[in-house]
Amino acid sequence: MGHGHDHAHGAHGAEQHGGRLAVAFAITLSVLLAQGAGALWTGSLALLMDAAHGLTDSAALLMALVATALATRPANSRRTWGLQRAEVLAASAQAIGLLAVGVYVIVEGLQRLADPPDVPANSLLLFGLIGLAGNAASLLVLASSRSANLNMRAAFLEVLSDALGSLAVVISAIVLQATAWRPVDTVAALVVGALILPRAVRLLHEAIDILLESAPRNLDLEDVRSHLLRVEHVREVHDLHASQIATGLPVLTAHVVIDDECFLDGHAPALLVELQRIVAERFPVSIEHSTFQLEPAAHDERAKHD
């Protein structure tokens, strides 16, 4: 039996970028408060949608900050992977909330199209510009680190999509000033809502996949099995399973039947190292946490469950 490298689970470089996340979170939260007040003041559905989007961004940035803090906590005998799953639970709650907001805006928007309210264009433009400026500042803060790890990349995309929502508010305000076409605010809200809903569904689907211990995306277990079987002295691979503890933390286990002489001539440890190297380097998903049970051909507990 062997296992992969023993290191701090889930840190993945996030600690190095906690300061940038904190600054972006402070900016985004400030913009959210301004947009929420603006939505109440103007009655704009587009601005309300943008504020809801800002709420999602704030939650995502806060989740990244919390994940950074939790990743530094050592595992113990009760929580052997630490608190990595907290990220998944937070993402699930975030996705459900975003779905609820998106559905509300679409239903409300369709009702408003029949009788669009008067929205003060100047105030709408002002709050839209505040949101766009805040999003631009956050993007500048996160830009240089956006490829550092999954958390930073997700945070950057969240803020970028929020910036597009603010841009939609600004455009609707300009159109309203130029044409006095009242439905433009509702149309802008419906467009932003339509953009948000698929993302929320995708986020929830990814979180559920992790909770159900599905195999990581882009990892073909039959391809993994095929590569392992090509290793000299490997006769069979069974009970092959892969899942994710949290985002970016895949794990793999397998029973590997090898030639009996490997246990006699001391070759088994080298074989174990080779198996672990293959799953860590050969596939789109690098698996550093792997556990292989090496079995002789005569082993009588080879019940195949896969």
C-alpha positions in Angstrom: 0.0 0.0 0.0 1.3 3.4 -0.9 0.1 7.0 -0.9 1.0 10.3 -2.6 2.8 13.2 -1.3 1.9 14.4 2.2 1.6 18.2 2.1 -0.8 20.9 3.1 -4.0 20.1 1.4 -5.7 22.8 -0.6 -3.3 25.7 -0.1 -2.4 25.7 -3.8 -0.7 29.0 -3.6 -3.8 30.9 -2.4 -2.0 32.3 0.7 0.3 34.3 -1.5 -2.6 36.2 -3.0 -4.8 36.7 0.1 -4.0 40.4 0.1 -5.2 41.0 -3.4 -8.4 39.0 -2.7 -9.0 41.2 0.4 -8.6 44.4 -1.5 -10.9 43.2 -4.3 -13.4 42.1 -1.7 -13.4 45.5 0.0 -13.9 47.3 -3.3 -16.7 44.9 -4.4 -18.5 45.1 -1.1 -18.4 49.0 -1.3 -19.8 48.9 -4.8 -22.5 46.4 -3.7 -23.7 48.8 -1.0 -23.8 51.7 -3.5 -25.7 49.7 -6.1 -28.2 48.3 -3.5 -29.0 51.9 -2.4 -29.2 52.9 -6.0 -31.6 50.1 -6.9 -33.9 51.2 -4.0 -33.6 54.8 -5.0 -34.3 54.5 -8.7 -36.5 51.3 -8.8 -34.2 50.0 -11.6 -34.5 46.3 -12.2 -31.2 46.3 -14.1 -29.4 48.0 -11.2 -31.0 45.5 -8.8 -29.8 42.6 -11.0 -26.3 44.2 -11.0 -26.4 44.5 -7.2 -27.4 40.9 -6.9 -24.5 40.0 -9.2 -22.2 42.1 -6.9 -23.5 40.1 -4.0 -22.5 36.9 -5.7 -19.0 38.4 -6.4 -18.6 39.5 -2.8 -19.6 36.0 -1.6 -17.2 34.4 -4.1 -14.3 36.6 -3.0 -15.1 36.0 0.7 -15.2 32.3 0.0 -11.8 32.5 -1.5 -10.5 34.3 1.5 -12.1 31.8 3.9 -10.7 28.9 1.8 -7.2 30.4 2.1 -7.6 30.6 5.9 -9.1 27.1 6.2 -6.4 25.6 4.0 -3.8 26.5 6.6 -5.5 24.5 9.3 -3.9 21.1 9.8 -6.0 17.9 9.4 -6.8 15.9 12.5 -8.0 12.4 13.3 -11.6 13.5 12.9 -11.3 15.7 9.8 -8.5 13.9 7.9 -8.7 16.4 5.0 -9.1 19.4 7.2 -12.0 21.8 6.1 -11.6 21.6 2.4 -15.2 20.7 1.8 -16.3 24.1 3.3 -15.5 25.6 -0.1 -17.9 23.2 -1.8 -20.7 23.8 0.6 -20.3 27.6 0.2 -20.3 27.3 -3.5 -23.6 25.3 -3.4 -25.3 27.9 -1.2 -24.0 30.6 -3.6 -25.3 28.9 -6.6 -28.8 28.3 -5.1 -29.0 31.9 -4.0 -28.0 33.1 -7.5 -30.5 30.8 -9.1 -33.3 32.3 -6.9 -32.3 35.9 -7.8 -32.0 35.1 -11.5 -35.4 33.5 -11.6 -37.0 36.4 -9.7 -35.5 39.0 -12.0 -36.7 37.1 -15.1 -40.2 36.7 -13.7 -40.4 40.3 -12.5 -38.9 41.5 -15.8 -41.4 39.8 -17.9 -44.2 41.3 -15.8 -42.6 44.8 -16.0 -42.4 44.7 -19.8 -46.2 45.1 -20.0 -46.0 48.3 -17.8 -42.4 49.5 -17.5 -41.8 51.9 -14.6 -40.2 55.3 -14.9 -36.6 55.1 -14.0 -34.5 58.3 -13.5 -31.9 58.0 -16.2 -29.3 60.3 -14.6 -29.4 58.5 -11.3 -29.2 55.1 -13.1 -26.2 56.3 -15.1 -24.4 57.5 -11.9 -24.8 54.3 -10.0 -23.9 52.3 -13.1 -20.7 54.2 -13.5 -19.9 53.7 -9.8 -20.3 50.0 -10.3 -18.2 49.9 -13.5 -15.4 51.9 -11.8 -15.3 49.6 -8.8 -15.3 46.5 -11.0 -12.5 48.0 -13.1 -10.4 48.7 -9.9 -11.0 45.1 -8.7 -10.0 43.7 -12.1 -6.7 45.7 -12.0 -6.0 44.3 -8.5 -6.6 40.7 -9.6 -5.3 40.8 -13.1 -1.6 39.9 -12.4 -2.6 36.9 -10.3 -5.6 35.6 -12.3 -3.7 32.5 -13.5 -2.1 31.7 -10.2 -4.6 29.1 -9.1 -8.3 28.1 -9.4 -9.5 30.5 -6.7 -7.9 33.5 -8.3 -9.1 32.6 -11.7 -12.7 32.2 -10.5 -12.5 35.5 -8.6 -11.3 37.3 -11.7 -14.0 35.9 -13.8 -16.7 36.7 -11.2 -15.6 40.4 -11.2 -15.3 40.5 -15.0 -18.9 39.2 -15.4 -20.1 41.8 -12.8 -18.3 44.5 -14.8 -20.3 43.4 -17.9 -23.5 43.8 -15.8 -22.5 47.3 -14.8 -21.8 48.1 -18.4 -25.3 46.9 -19.3 -26.7 49.3 -16.7 -24.7 52.2 -18.1 -25.8 51.4 -21.7 -29.4 51.2 -20.6 -29.1 54.6 -18.9 -27.6 56.2 -22.0 -30.4 54.7 -24.2 -33.0 55.9 -21.7 -31.6 59.4 -21.8 -31.4 59.5 -25.6 -34.7 57.8 -26.4 -36.9 57.8 -23.3 -37.7 54.1 -24.1 -38.8 52.9 -20.7 -38.5 49.1 -21.3 -34.7 49.4 -21.9 -34.0 49.0 -18.1 -36.0 45.8 -17.9 -34.5 44.5 -21.1 -31.0 45.0 -19.7 -32.0 43.2 -16.5 -33.3 40.2 -18.5 -30.1 40.0 -20.5 -27.9 40.0 -17.4 -30.3 37.5 -15.7 -30.0 35.2 -18.8 -26.2 35.4 -18.6 -26.2 34.6 -14.8 -28.5 31.6 -14.7 -26.4 29.2 -16.8 -23.3 30.1 -14.7 -25.3 29.4 -11.5 -26.5 26.0 -12.9 -22.9 25.1 -13.9 -21.6 26.1 -10.4 -24.2 24.0 -8.6 -23.6 21.1 -10.9 -19.8 21.2 -10.2 -20.4 21.4 -6.5 -22.8 18.5 -6.6 -20.3 16.5 -8.6 -17.7 16.9 -5.8 -20.2 16.1 -3.0 -21.3 12.9 -4.9 -17.6 12.0 -5.3 -17.8 11.9 -9.1 -14.6 11.5 -11.0 -12.9 14.8 -11.9 -13.7 16.3 -15.3 -11.3 15.6 -18.1 -10.1 12.4 -16.3 -11.0 9.2 -18.2 -10.6 6.3 -15.7 -10.4 3.8 -18.6 -7.5 5.7 -20.0 -5.9 5.7 -16.5 -6.5 1.9 -16.3 -4.9 1.5 -19.7 -1.8 3.4 -18.8 -1.4 1.5 -15.5 -1.7 -1.9 -17.3 1.1 -0.9 -19.6 3.5 -0.9 -16.7 5.8 -4.0 -16.7 4.7 -6.6 -14.1 1.2 -5.2 -13.7 -1.4 -7.9 -14.4 -4.7 -6.3 -13.5 -6.2 -3.1 -12.1 -9.5 -3.2 -10.3 -11.4 -1.1 -7.7 -10.2 2.0 -9.5 -11.9 5.1 -8.1 -11.2 8.9 -8.4 -13.0 11.8 -6.8 -12.3 15.3 -5.5 -12.0 16.4 -1.9 -12.4 20.0 -3.0 -11.6 22.2 -6.1 -8.2 21.3 -7.4 -7.7 18.4 -4.9 -8.3 15.1 -6.8 -7.6 11.7 -5.2 -7.3 8.3 -6.7 -7.3 4.7 -5.3 -6.8 1.4 -7.0 -6.0 -2.3 -6.3 -3.1 -3.4 -8.6 -2.3 -7.0 -9.2 1.4 -7.5 -9.9 3.7 -10.5 -10.5 4.4 -12.5 -7.4 8.2 -12.2 -7.8 7.9 -8.4 -7.3 7.3 -9.0 -3.6 10.3 -11.4 -3.5 13.0 -9.4 -5.3 12.1 -6.1 -3.7 10.8 -4.5 -7.0 7.4 -3.6 -5.5 8.5 -0.2 -4.0 9.9 0.9 -7.4 6.7 -0.2 -9.1 4.7 1.8 -6.7 6.7 5.0 -7.4 6.1 4.4 -11.2 2.4 4.1 -10.7 2.2 7.3 -8.7 4.3 9.1 -11.3 2.0 8.1 -14.1 -1.2 9.4 -12.4 0.6 12.6 -11.4 2.1 13.4 -14.8 0.3 11.7 -17.7 -3.2 13.1 -17.5 -5.0 16.5 -17.8 -5.8 16.2 -14.1 -2.7 15.8 -12.1 -3.3 13.5 -9.2 -0.7 13.9 -6.4 -2.8 12.1 -3.8 -2.9 8.5 -5.0 -3.2 5.3 -3.0 -2.4 1.9 -4.6 -2.9 -1.5 -2.9 -0.4 -3.9 -4.5 -1.6 -7.5 -4.6 -0.1 -10.8 -5.6 -1.8 -12.7 -8.3 -2.9 -15.3 -5.8 -4.7 -12.7 -3.6 -8.2 -14.0 -2.7 -9.9 -10.6 -2.0 -10.0 -9.4 -5.6 -13.7 -8.7 -5.7 -14.2 -6.3 -8.6 -16.6 -3.4 -7.9 -15.9 -1.1 -10.8 
